[in-house]
């Protein structure tokens, strides 16, 4: 059975982009017919200045939202990264395998480091090295497929490079994984800035639909979405990114083709209205299930405890093998 691993970072409330780009696929496809592990990667949230209470709160919320979105602990493993020590154990070995140049070429490091410097802050070393921890997240489980949005493809490529290099130097230890992508809406854009990804950690929230937004809030945000000059509704990511984004979202909600959907509309208003209603209906069962989970915190605790226990059993033999491969002495006693 194919082994799948993916995760979410608790740096903000999960968005429509997270759902359409990844989480829905995990629930509808990846957990069925595969050995799938889904992780709240809380250690990655520490790479920039953060509020500890907020990270704690968002980590729990992310786990609850994943379950509300349809991840079934009877079918897949849901856990929190920091609950399984093998992630950090393996990360150091991979830091000894990676190069400084590889880290500095990572696009997200360049972007986030520039943002930190622009705010007058210092750049944490962990921001530079976190792609290695991400590689450890994946390789510890002998993962074969990593379902990601297109902005994470570079990280999976780095993971592949590190696995191959480690295997060549120390003997075959890791499975070399591959990235997989959903066919539609892999990258949902900000409704107010359609050239930017809909990110959960953005400070301007008017163009971001959060999964737990009330229905009326969702409608308002979509009806206020930036479109483009002109009146014709056509699917063109280059010339009309705002309209293309709405069509991508509508197509992802209804299972259609964005180019074909464009032909059914004569005005931006009608497109926005239909997109808003489609998103509201898509998120309704998720929000209702999330409310039930919030009322039953013991259930979520048990899912995370059992998930971490299974993840630990899978990862420990792999990481122990890697430690032996590089020449480290096994524990005595």
C-alpha positions, -999 to 999 in steps of 0.1 A, spaced: 0 0 0 13 35 -9 26 55 20 15 92 20 25 120 43 15 157 44 10 183 70 -3 218 79 16 245 98 -3 262 126 7 298 118 -29 310 111 -64 298 107 -68 273 78 -82 288 46 -102 279 16 -69 277 -3 -56 251 22 -88 231 18 -91 231 -20 -54 228 -25 -48 200 -1 -71 190 27 -101 180 7 -80 157 -14 -66 141 17 -101 134 30 -117 123 -3 -88 105 -20 -56 101 -1 -68 84 30 -87 58 10 -66 30 -5 -33 44 10 -14 43 42 -18 80 49 -3 102 77 -14 138 83 5 160 107 1 193 124 37 205 119 39 227 150 77 229 151 77 248 118 56 275 134 86 284 156 109 296 127 96 332 131 85 354 160 54 338 175 30 340 204 33 306 223 -4 307 234 -15 313 198 7 284 184 -9 262 211 -44 273 202 -39 271 164 -23 237 166 -53 222 184 -76 240 160 -58 227 130 -61 191 143 -98 196 149 -104 212 114 -86 183 97 -109 158 115 -139 181 107 -129 181 70 -133 143 69 -100 127 80 -110 95 97 -86 81 123 -98 46 114 -85 52 79 -54 74 84 -30 87 111 -35 122 124 -9 135 149 12 165 160 48 167 149 63 177 183 47 146 198 71 123 178 108 129 186 120 111 155 114 142 135 140 162 152 164 133 156 164 127 119 165 164 111 201 168 124 214 139 103 198 156 72 214 189 82 247 170 80 237 159 45 224 192 31 245 222 20 243 258 29 238 267 -8 208 244 -11 192 261 19 198 296 7 183 288 -27 149 279 -13 124 304 -25 103 306 7 135 313 27 144 342 4 109 357 7 104 352 44 139 364 53 133 395 32 101 402 51 118 398 84 146 422 75 121 447 61 104 448 95 138 454 112 139 419 127 166 393 127 163 361 107 163 329 128 186 301 118 156 278 119 141 297 90 170 287 69 171 251 80 134 243 83 133 226 48 156 200 63 131 194 91 104 191 65 125 165 47 128 146 80 90 148 84 87 130 51 116 106 51 111 92 86 80 74 74 94 59 41 69 81 24 63 75 -13 39 103 -22 36 139 -8 4 156 -18 12 194 -19 3 227 -35 26 239 -62 44 263 -39 58 233 -19 72 214 -49 107 228 -43 107 214 -8 98 179 -20 126 181 -46 150 190 -19 138 160 1 144 137 -29 179 151 -33 187 145 4 173 110 4 193 101 -27 225 116 -13 222 99 20 215 66 4 245 69 -19 268 78 10 256 55 37 236 27 20 200 25 11 180 39 40 152 61 27 125 58 1 128 87 -24 93 104 -24 75 122 -52 51 152 -51 15 148 -62 -9 177 -71 -46 181 -73 -59 188 -108 -78 221 -100 -72 250 -76 -38 238 -64 -31 275 -57 -61 296 -47 -52 333 -48 -61 361 -24 -95 376 -34 -82 412 -29 -48 405 -44 -52 378 -70 -15 377 -79 -7 365 -43 -15 331 -28 -44 330 -2 -21 326 28 -33 319 64 -6 341 80 -13 373 59 -20 404 80 -46 417 55 -76 393 58 -102 408 35 -93 386 6 -89 354 27 -118 329 33 -111 310 65 -127 276 68 -144 286 101 -158 319 88 -195 324 91 -215 320 59 -223 357 57 -186 366 61 -178 342 33 -204 358 10 -191 393 18 -155 385 10 -163 368 -23 -188 395 -34 -160 421 -27 -134 401 -46 -112 421 -70 -120 413 -106 -104 429 -137 -110 457 -162 -136 449 -189 -169 430 -186 -163 397 -204 -160 366 -182 -132 346 -196 -106 323 -181 -72 339 -185 -47 337 -156 -23 362 -172 -47 390 -183 -76 384 -159 -62 368 -127 -91 380 -105 -118 364 -127 -96 333 -133 -93 329 -95 -131 329 -90 -135 305 -118 -109 282 -103 -127 283 -69 -161 276 -85 -148 248 -106 -131 232 -76 -163 235 -55 -186 220 -82 -162 197 -100 -163 216 -133 -138 230 -157 -130 267 -152 -128 275 -189 -161 258 -196 -177 276 -167 -166 310 -180 -189 306 -210 -220 304 -187 -216 339 -173 -222 374 -187 -213 394 -156 -189 394 -128 -217 398 -103 -234 366 -113 -201 347 -111 -193 361 -77 -228 352 -64 -226 316 -76 -190 312 -63 -200 326 -29 -229 301 -26 -208 272 -38 -182 280 -11 -208 284 16 -223 250 8 -189 234 5 -179 245 40 -212 241 58 -207 204 69 -171 212 79 -181 240 102 -209 220 117 -186 190 124 -160 213 139 -185 227 164 -192 191 175 -155 184 180 -149 215 200 -177 203 223 -159 170 227 -122 178 234 -115 144 248 -121 128 214 -95 150 197 -70 143 225 -74 105 220 -71 108 182 -38 127 186 -24 104 213 -32 73 192 -19 90 161 14 99 177 18 64 190 14 48 156 36 75 139 64 68 165 63 30 158 66 37 121 94 63 123 116 49 150 130 19 131 138 42 101 156 68 122 174 42 142 186 27 109 198 61 97 217 66 130 235 33 125 242 40 89 262 72 97 282 54 123 266 64 156 267 40 185 234 24 195 221 31 230 235 8 257 210 -10 279 
